[in-house]
Amino acid sequence: MGAKPDRVRVTGNMKFDVAEKALSSCSIDETAIRDNLTLKAEHFLFVAGSTHYPEERSILRVYKDLLKVFPHLRLLIAPRHIERAKEIEDEARKFNFTPMRLSSLANSAKSGEEKLPVIILDMMGCLSQLYKIGRAH
């Protein structure tokens, strides 16, 4: 690209090189998340990560259909840009889901009834940890 070799430094992939540091700053408690999402042993968590507009609409449509066959499926959407959380909440309501931001789960009161929220990740550095909660079958 024309830069003098003595002025160039190879840093590797900064996104992946800082991933471990980002995870350590993530204050998510897996047990609390499983409890707040009403995830029991037989439940599956569908994690849709790094989504862009209009992918969430398709994900929500597919999720609604999947619930007919897999009633124990739960959905977590992690938009590529967390500032889109409100937009995704609005879209989830169009499908008659109750959107909940992950950052507010700790503050939400647990009710005795099982609810079907669509969880929206609105915190940085937590997606890798959330993938661990999802189950693949």
N, C-alpha and C positions, 0 to 999 in steps of 0.2 A: 504494500500500500504506500510505499515511499518513505516510511519512517526510518531513521538511522538505527541500525541494530543495537547500538549501545543505549538507545532510549526506549527500547521495547522490553517489556517484562511479561513472560508467560505466567498467567495466574491460574490456569486450569478452568474448571467450570465453577464459577462463583455460586451458582444456585445450589449445587450439590456439596460444595466444600463447606458451606455454612449451615447445611441441613441439620447437623448434630447440635450445633449451638442453638438454632431456632427451636428444636425439639425440647431442649432443656429449659427454655423460657416458657413453654406451653404449660399452662396450669390446669390441665384437664385430668380429672380423676376418673379412670375407666369405670370403676364400680359405680360412682355417682351418675355417670352418663348412662350406663346400662339401666340403672334404676329409674332415672328420669325419662328414658325412652321406653320404659316398660319392657325392656328386652329380657326375656326369660331364656332358659336353655334351648327351647325349641324355636326361638325367634332368629331371624336372619336380618342383618343390616345391609341394605343396598346403599353403598357410598358412591355417589356420582361426583367425582372430583374434577376440579379445574374447568368447570363448565363455562360456556359463553352463551350469549343470546344468539339464537332462540332455542338452544338445546334443552333448556329447562322445561319448556312446554312439552316437548316430545318425551322427556323423562317422566314428567307428571302424568301424561296420558298413558304411557306404558305401565307406570306404577299402579294407576287406578285399575287397569286391566289385570295386572299380576295379582292384585289383592283378592280378586275373585277366586283364584286358584291357590294362592299362598297367603292366607289371612294373617299369618304371623310375620309377614315381611314389613320392615320399617325402612324409611327413606331418609337419607341425609344428603343434602345438596351443598357442595362446596364450590361456590363460584370463583372463577379465576380472579375476579376483582371484587373484594368484599363490600365495596361501596354499592354494589348492585343488590344487596340483601333486601331492601325495601321492594324493589321491582320483582324479585322472586317471591316474596311474601304475597304480593298482589296476585301474581300468577297462580300460586298455590290455592288461594281463596277461590279463584275461578273454577277450580276442580273440587271445591268443597272440602279442602283439607284445612287443618289448623296449623298455620306456619308458626314456628318457634325458633328464635335465634339461639344458637348454642350458648352465647354469652349470658343469656337470661335463664338458662335451665336451673342453675343453682338457686335462683331467686323464686322460681315458680313453685307454688304449693302443690304437693302431690295429692291427687284426689283418689277416692276409692275406685273410681271407674277407669277402665282402660281407654285411652284415647289414641287416635291415629294422627299424630302430628307429622308434619314435614319439617324436619330440622334443617336449619340453614346455618352453615358455618360462617361466622362473622368475626373470626379471630385469626390472626396470622400465626403461622408456624405450627399448626396443629393437625394438618391433613394427614401426615404420615402416621401419627399416633391413631387417628380415627380409622385409617385403613386396617389397622391391627384388630379393631373391634368387629369389622365386617367379616362375614364368613363366606367362603366360596364352596358351593356344592353344585 
